[in-house]
């Protein structure tokens, strides 16, 4: 049975200024999402705006079907 869920297996870690973690938590709460999901969406939006080609979110499912 195929799953509609995307597996997020890569990890990204970085240091940030004090208060940024809390700001992300507030933004995520306002968007009714997790901090991780909010960060993924924000990062993908910024990368796309910079012209970076991103893999589709369903890339693993496409590889399995091929």
C-alpha positions as a printed NumPy array, in Angstrom:
array([[  0.   ,   0.   ,   0.   ],
       [  1.645,   3.296,  -1.095],
       [  1.909,   6.068,   1.459],
       [  0.941,   9.674,   0.722],
       [  3.395,  10.867,   3.376],
       [  6.713,  12.389,   2.418],
       [  9.702,  11.024,   4.329],
       [ 11.967,  13.762,   5.619],
       [ 15.26 ,  12.001,   6.295],
       [ 17.836,  14.783,   5.79 ],
       [ 18.819,  16.968,   8.737],
       [ 19.828,  20.638,   8.618],
       [ 21.389,  22.302,  11.656],
       [ 22.573,  25.864,  12.056],
       [ 23.202,  28.415,  14.752],
       [ 20.972,  31.469,  15.007],
       [ 20.651,  34.603,  17.043],
       [ 18.809,  34.471,  20.37 ],
       [ 15.055,  34.631,  19.959],
       [ 14.858,  33.204,  16.437],
       [ 13.727,  29.793,  17.636],
       [ 10.875,  31.402,  19.582],
       [  9.942,  33.578,  16.601],
       [  9.695,  30.476,  14.393],
       [  7.545,  28.767,  17.022],
       [  5.174,  31.754,  17.08 ],
       [  4.973,  31.889,  13.277],
       [  4.347,  28.143,  13.099],
       [  1.611,  28.362,  15.707],
       [ -0.066,  31.173,  13.752],
       [  0.132,  29.028,  10.605],
       [ -1.199,  26.042,  12.577],
       [  1.799,  23.922,  11.705],
       [  4.873,  22.531,  13.395],
       [  8.065,  24.562,  13.559],
       [  9.724,  21.993,  11.277],
       [  6.99 ,  22.289,   8.649],
       [  7.046,  26.094,   8.835],
       [ 10.837,  26.125,   8.38 ],
       [ 10.666,  23.689,   5.435],
       [  8.062,  25.838,   3.689],
       [  9.888,  29.113,   4.391],
       [ 13.209,  27.696,   3.22 ],
       [ 11.715,  26.199,   0.052],
       [  9.974,  29.519,  -0.737],
       [ 13.217,  31.484,  -0.311],
       [ 15.275,  29.004,  -2.337],
       [ 12.716,  29.032,  -5.156],
       [ 12.676,  32.851,  -5.115],
       [ 16.494,  32.765,  -5.462],
       [ 16.109,  30.592,  -8.565],
       [ 17.342,  27.373,  -6.966],
       [ 15.815,  24.264,  -8.533],
       [ 14.306,  22.103,  -5.809],
       [ 13.382,  18.44 ,  -5.905],
       [  9.635,  17.859,  -5.829],
       [  8.257,  16.882,  -2.443],
       [  7.032,  13.593,  -3.886],
       [ 10.455,  12.654,  -5.321],
       [ 10.77 ,   9.386,  -3.336],
       [  7.38 ,   8.198,  -4.601],
       [  8.429,   8.999,  -8.178],
       [ 11.627,   6.975,  -7.794],
       [  9.72 ,   3.956,  -6.502],
       [  7.224,   4.108,  -9.368],
       [  9.955,   4.321, -12.017]])
